[in-house]
C-alpha cells in the first residue's frame, strides 16, 4: 500500500483510498469514490469528521487554538486591520493595496443607502419582529432590486456586488432596529467610515446626531473582524450548500442569516448574557452555578464555554476579553456582568470537570459584554454577528462560483425507517 493511501477492508475485500494533505499538514482520506467502489457510504452525524470541501480562506487548529484568515493570524488582524481590509482579504485572497482599499471604501459609501421602495417594507413587519427574520427577508428583497449577476471571472462585478451587500447589510440592520422601536429610519452619511456610519444609523436621532468615541468604533471594528469568517460552521456550510445550486450571492447569504439565527450558533452570545443576568438576579455565585451545571440541575448550562472545533481556548475570546476590559475602562463604566463573567471563567478554568472536557471560553463569552457596553440591545446581538460574517459568506460563495466543475451538494443518508410495505385501503386501516 502506498504511503499516500489509506486501507479499508469490507467483506474481505481491501480497498485503497487516497490521503490528501493540506497546506498546514492536515490529512484527509478522500472518500469521493467510496460508494462507487464498495457500495458503502460513511456515516458521520453532524459532519464532525467530514471535510465538505477544499478551501483557501480560513485555517483553524482546534488543538492549538489557532485561527488564520488567508494565512494571517487573527491576533494580527484584530490589532491592525480594519473590517474593510479584512473583508477584501477574505474575498480576494490578499490584503488590499492603497488603490484597492480606497476603491472598495468608495463603493461601500456609494451603496450604503437602500432603494426608496425598500424602506416601505419595514412598515409591513409586525411590531417586535425578530431582526434576523427582517434581515433575511430584506436581503432577499434587495436581490430583486439589484439583480446580482456575477459570471465566473468577472471580478469587477464581484467587487461591485460584494460592496453593495456588505454596505447595505448594516443599513438594513440599523433600519430594522429603528423600526422595531417606532423611531424614524436614519439615513447613512457619506462622510463616515464603515463602523461609524453603522453606529450613526443605529443611535442617531433626527434631532441629535450620535458621535461614537474612537474606542467604541475600535471595539466594534474588532468585533466584526473577529467574526468575519470561521471555516465550515453551520451558516457558512449553508451558504456553500445553497451556492452549489447556483443561487445568487444574495440568496445564499440570506440563507446564511437564517442558519446563524439559532441559539447554538449566532445566538450563543445572547444566551451567555441571559445566563449571567439570571445569576445576578437570583444571587447565584459562580461556584453554585457551576455545581448546578455539573449536576445538570435547573436546566443550567455553561454558555460561552466549549467549541465544536477548539479543544483549547478560542483565540478570539482572548482578544475580546482584553477589548471588553479596555472599553469599559475608557468609558469609565463598570458592568457587573463583566466582573461576574471573569469570576465564572476563573472558577471554571480551575475546575478539573471543565478542563477534562476541554471546556474553555469561546468568542461568545465576551462579545456580549462589548455589545452591551456600546448600547447594542440583546435582540441585535445575532444581527451584529451576521454583519461581521458577511465577508466570509461572500468569500465562500465565490469559491463555489469560481469552481467551474463544482457539483451541487448532495449528502447521502443511512435510512433506518420501515422496510417496504404497501398501501392499505382506508376502510381497512385499524
N, C-alpha and C positions, 0 to 999 in steps of 0.2 A: 504493500500500500504506500502511496506517495505521502511525503511529509505534509503536503498541502491538501490532503483529503481526510475526511472522517469516514468511519466504517460503521454500518448498521446492519444487523442481521435480522431478517424477518422470515419466519417459517423455513429456517435452514439455509436461506439464500443470503449471501453477503452483498451489500451494495456500497459503493464509494460515493461520497458527496464532497464537493469542493469546499475548502475553507477559504474564506475571503478575509483579508486583513485590512483594517482601516488605517488612516494616517497616524493615529496615536497608538497603534498596536492592538486595538480591539479586534477580536476574532469572531467571525460569524460562519455558521455552517449554512451553505447555500442549499435550501431545500426546494428550490423552484421546480425541479424535475422529479421530486419525490413521488408524487401521486402517479405521474406518468410511468415511472419505472416500477413502482411497488404496489400501486393501488391504495396506498395508505396516505393519510394526511396527519399533520401534527395537531395536538390539542393543547392549547395554551390560553386558558381562560383569563381574559383581561390583558392579553398580549404582553405579559411581564417579561417573557424571554424571547419575544419575536421582534426582529427588525423589519419594519414595514417598508423601508426604503433606504437608499443611499442618499446622503445629504452633505453639502459642503457648508452649511450655515452655522450650526452650533454644536459644540462639543461639551459633554458632561462626563466627569469621572465621579461617580457617586461615592466610591470608597474614599477618595482623596478630598472630596469636597471642592471640585474644580469646575468652573464654568467659563467658557470662552466663546465669544462671537467672532466668527471668521478667524479664529486663532488668537484673538486678542483677549487677555484675561479680563474678566468682568471688573476686577478691582481697578484696573487702569481706566476703563471706560467710565465707571461710576465717578471717578475722581476728576477726569479731564474732558470727557466728551459731552457735547450737547445731545439732546434727544434727536435733533435733526440730523446731526452727523451719524449717530447710531443707526437711524433709520436707513440712511444711504448705505452705510456699511453692510447692514444685513441684506438689503435688497440687491445691491450691485456688487458686493464682494470685496470692496476696498474702501478705505477712508476717502472721503471726497477731497479733491484739491480745492483751492480757493474759488475758482470759477464754478465748479460743480456745486459747491456748498451755497454760494450766493444765488445761483440759478434756482436751486431747489427751494431755498428760502423765499425767493421772489414768487415762485409758484404757490407755495403754501399761503403766502399773503394774498395773492391774486384770487385763489379759490376758496377763501375762508367763509364767504357768505353763502347761505343756502338759496336756492331758487325761491323767488317770492311765493310761488304756488305751494311750495312745500311747507311754508310757515303755517298755512291753514290746517295742515294735518294735525298739528299739536292740539288744536282745539277739539279734535274728534276723539281723542283718547279719554277714557273715564278718569275722574279725579283719583289721585293716588295710584295711578298705574305704575307698574314696575318699570324703572328707567331702562332696564335691559331689554324688556319687550319693546319699548319705544325705539331704542337704538337699532335693534334688529330690523324692525319694520321700516324705519326711516332709511336705513342703508339700502334695503331692497327698493324702496320708493325712489331713492336717489339714482339707482341704476336705470330706472325708466326715464329719468330726466337727462342723464348724461350718456346713456347707452355705450358703456365701455366696450371697445373692440380693440383687442391687442393681439396681433398675429405674431407668431414666432419670429424673433429677430428685429422687431420694431421697437427699439429701445426708447426712442423719443415718445412714442405712445405710452409705453410703460411708465416712464418718468412722469408724464403728464397725469395719467390716471392715478398713479400711486400718490402723487402730491394732492390731487383732488380728494381722495378718500382719507388720507392721513389728516389733511387740513379740516375737512368738513365733519369728521367724526367728533372732534372736540366741540364744534358748533352745535351739532345735534345733541351731544351730552348736556351742554350748558342750557340749551333751549328746553330740553326735557325737564331739567331741574327747575327752571323758571316757571314753566307751565304748571308743574306739579304744585307750585306754591301760589299760583294765581298771580304771578308777577309778570310785567311786560318782558318780552324777549329782548335781550341786549345784543346789538349788532357788533361784529368784530371791528377792531381798529387796525388799519393798515400799518400804523406806526409801531405796533407792539410785536415782540418776538413770540414764538410759538406758545410757550408756557404762560407768559404774562397775558397774552391775548385770551387764553382759556380762562385764567383767573378773573380777568376783566369781565368776560361774558357770564361767569358764574356769580360774581359778587357785586358787580356794579349795579347801581340803581339809576333810574332816569335823572335823578336829582343829585346823585352822589357817586362819583367815579371811584372805583377801587384801585389802589396802587399798592401792590404787594411789596413787602420787604424783600431785599435781594436774597436773604436766607430762605424765605418761603419759596421763591422761584427756584432756587438751587435745590431745595429738598424735593419739590415736585418733579423737577428735571431728573433728579437722581432716581426717584421712584419710577418714572417712565422708562428710563434706561435699563433699570434692573428687571423690569417686566417685559422688555421688548421681544424676547424670544426665550424658549426653554425646551428646545428639541421636540420630540414627538409626544407631547402631552395630549390630553383629551381634545381640547379645542383645535390645536394645530393639526392633529390627525384627522379631525373632522373637516377642516379646510382642505386638506390634501385629498380626502375621500371625495368631497364634492367637486373639487377641481379636476379630478381624474375623469369625471363625466363630461368635462369640457364646459362646465358652468363658468360664467364670467367672474372676474375678480371680486366684484361687489357681492354677488350671490354667495360665493364661497366664504367671504369674510363675515357676511351676515350669519351664515351657519356657525361660524366660529364663535360669534357673540352668544348664540343660543347654547352652544356646548359649554361655554365659560360660565354660564348663569348659575349652575348648581353649587351647593354648599361644599361639596367635595373638591371643587376646582376653584373657580374665581370667587366664590362666596366664602372662602375659608377665613379671610381676614375679618369679615363680619362676625363669624362665629367666635373668633378669638375675643373681639371686643365684648360680645354678649356674655361670654364666659367670665371675663374679668368684671364686668358690670354686676353679674349675679353674685360673684364673690364679695364685692364691696357691699352690695345691697343686703346680703344675708349674713355679713360679718364672718365669712368663712376664711380661715387662714390658709396660706398656701399648703402647709403640711396637712391640714384637714382635707383640703380639696384633693390633694394627690392620693391620700388614703382612699377617698371615695372612688377615684379613678381606678386604683389598683383592685379594689373590691367590687368595682362596677356597680356602685350604689347610686341611686337617684339619677340614673342615666348620665352620669358625669363622664365626660371625655376631655382629654387634654388637647385642646385645639391649638394649632400652630406648632405642633411638635411632630416630628417624623415626616418622611417623604418617601414616595414610591421609588425614587432613584437614589437619593442621598442616604448613605449609611454613616455619614459624618455630618458636621454642622453645615447647613446651607450657607455658601459664601455670601449670598445676598442678605441673609439675616445678620451676619456680622457687620456689613456695611450699613444696613438700616438701623441697627441698634445704636451705632455711633451717631448716625444722622439724626435720629429721634432726640437723643440727649442734647446734641448741639443746637437743634432747632428750638427746643423748649428753653434752653439757656438764653439763646438770643432774644426770644420773645419775652423773657423774664416771666415765664409762665411755668407752672407745675401741673402735671397731670397725675392724679393718684393712680390711674391705670398703668402708666409707665413704671411707677415705683412698684406697683403690685406685680407687673409683668417681670420686672427684674428679680423680685423675690421668688416668683414661681419658677423662673428659669434656673436660678441658683439652687433652689431646693431640688428640682428635677434632675439637674446635672450632677448632684451629689448622691443620687439615689440609684443603687445598682439595678433596680427594677427597670428603670427607663434606659440606663446605659446599655444593659444587656440586650435590649430590644432596639438599639440604635435610634432612640427617640431623642433627637436634638431639635432646637428651634429652627423653624424654616422661615421663608420670606414673609409669610402671613403673620407671624407672631409680632413683628414690629411695625409692619406697614400701616396697620390701622391706627397706631399711635400718631404717626406723622400726618395722616389724613385728618384725624380728629383735631390736631393742633392747628392745622391750616383752616379748618372750618368746613371741611367736606362732610356732609351728612352720611349717616350709615348706609342709606339706600343707594348712595352713589359710589360706594367703595368698589363694587364689581365693575361699574362703568369706567372708573379710573383704570382698572386693570385692563379693560378692553381697549382703551385709548393707547395705553402703553404697548399692548401686544399687537396692534395693527401692523407695524412694520414686519414683525416676524411672520404673521399670517400672509402678508403680501409676498415676502421672500419665498415662503413655501409654495404659494400658488405659482410663483414664477418658475420654480424648479419643475413643477409638473408641466406647466405650459411650454417650457423650453425643451422638454424631452419629447421629441417627435415620435419616438417609439413607445411612449407611455400607454399602458393598457389601463382600462377602468379598474379601480379597486374592487375586488370581489372576494371577500374572505369565504372560506368554507366553514362548515359546521359538522358536529357529530350529532346525528339525530337520535334521541332517546325516547321518542314518543311511542304510541301504539303501533304494532305491526299492521300490515294490510288487513283491512276489514271492508265491509260492504254496506251499501245503502239499505236502510230499514224503512219500510212503509210507515207513514205517520200513525196509522191505527194499530200498529204492532209494536210501537216503542213504549216499553214499560209503563 
